[in-house]
Amino acid sequence: MELVIKSRKLGKAITFTRPGRDYIYADLNGRVGTLGVQICRGGLTMGSTLSYSGDNEEQFKRICRNWYRSALKGEAS
């Protein structure tokens, strides 16, 4: 599964992927797939890792978008 968010605030596109069965990665370090950064609760990249093992594309996208919003809120404070 994959989702690309074109971030105006960050000035780049962020690609979220689930290359395996559970863990979700973002290319925040410039690398995609398992070489990227695992996303965690609260918009963080360290801590309680977010995962999704289902096949519903919309649910996967919802998780990624919610993480992205939380990450931007954390950056603003």
Backbone torsions as a table, in degrees:
resi	resn	phi	psi	omega
1	MET	NA	150.7	-177.5
2	GLU	-151.8	144.2	174.8
3	LEU	-140.9	132.6	176.0
4	VAL	-112.9	125.6	175.6
5	ILE	-112.7	122.0	177.3
6	LYS	-88.1	103.0	-174.0
7	SER	-88.9	114.7	175.4
8	ARG	-71.8	-36.7	-178.5
9	LYS	-64.4	-41.0	-179.8
10	LEU	-88.0	-14.9	179.2
11	GLY	73.0	25.8	178.9
12	LYS	-159.4	168.8	176.0
13	ALA	-91.0	141.6	176.0
14	ILE	-114.6	127.0	179.7
15	THR	-105.4	123.1	175.7
16	PHE	-101.8	134.1	179.5
17	THR	-136.8	157.3	170.2
18	ARG	-127.8	84.1	-174.7
19	PRO	-72.4	-21.4	179.7
20	GLY	-110.4	-140.1	-177.4
21	ARG	-98.0	-19.9	-171.5
22	ASP	-133.6	-57.9	-167.1
23	TYR	-75.0	143.6	-179.1
24	ILE	-106.8	133.4	-178.7
25	TYR	-120.2	151.9	174.3
26	ALA	-125.9	146.7	-177.1
27	ASP	-86.0	41.9	-178.1
28	LEU	-65.4	-22.7	178.8
29	ASN	-98.1	11.0	179.5
30	GLY	87.4	0.9	-179.7
31	ARG	-118.0	146.2	-177.9
32	VAL	-103.8	166.4	177.5
33	GLY	66.0	-145.8	-176.5
34	THR	-68.2	-9.2	174.9
35	LEU	-86.0	-8.7	178.2
36	GLY	-78.7	-161.4	-177.2
37	VAL	-105.7	131.3	175.6
38	GLN	-73.0	137.2	179.3
39	ILE	-89.6	146.0	-176.4
40	CYS	-128.8	166.0	-178.9
41	ARG	-54.0	147.1	175.1
42	GLY	78.2	15.0	-179.4
43	GLY	78.5	18.7	-177.9
44	LEU	-100.1	171.2	175.5
45	THR	-116.8	5.3	174.5
46	MET	-137.4	140.3	179.5
47	GLY	128.3	-137.3	-178.0
48	SER	-80.2	106.3	-173.8
49	THR	-66.8	135.7	175.5
50	LEU	-85.2	142.2	177.7
51	SER	-143.9	161.4	176.0
52	TYR	-150.4	122.6	-176.6
53	SER	-110.4	3.5	-179.6
54	GLY	-81.7	-176.4	-179.4
55	ASP	-112.5	5.0	-178.0
56	ASN	-82.0	109.3	-177.4
57	GLU	-60.2	-39.2	-179.1
58	GLU	-66.0	-38.7	177.4
59	GLN	-64.8	-42.6	176.6
60	PHE	-58.5	-47.3	-179.8
61	LYS	-63.3	-38.2	178.9
62	ARG	-62.0	-44.2	178.6
63	ILE	-60.4	-45.5	-178.8
64	CYS	-65.2	-44.7	-179.8
65	ARG	-65.1	-40.9	177.5
66	ASN	-63.3	-40.7	176.9
67	TRP	-62.7	-45.0	-179.2
68	TYR	-59.5	-45.9	178.1
69	ARG	-60.9	-43.5	178.6
70	SER	-64.1	-38.9	178.9
71	ALA	-63.8	-41.1	179.1
72	LEU	-67.3	-38.0	177.4
73	LYS	-63.2	-41.2	179.1
74	GLY	-65.1	-34.1	178.4
75	GLU	-69.5	-33.5	-176.2
76	ALA	-74.2	-25.4	-176.1
77	SER	-90.2	NA	NA
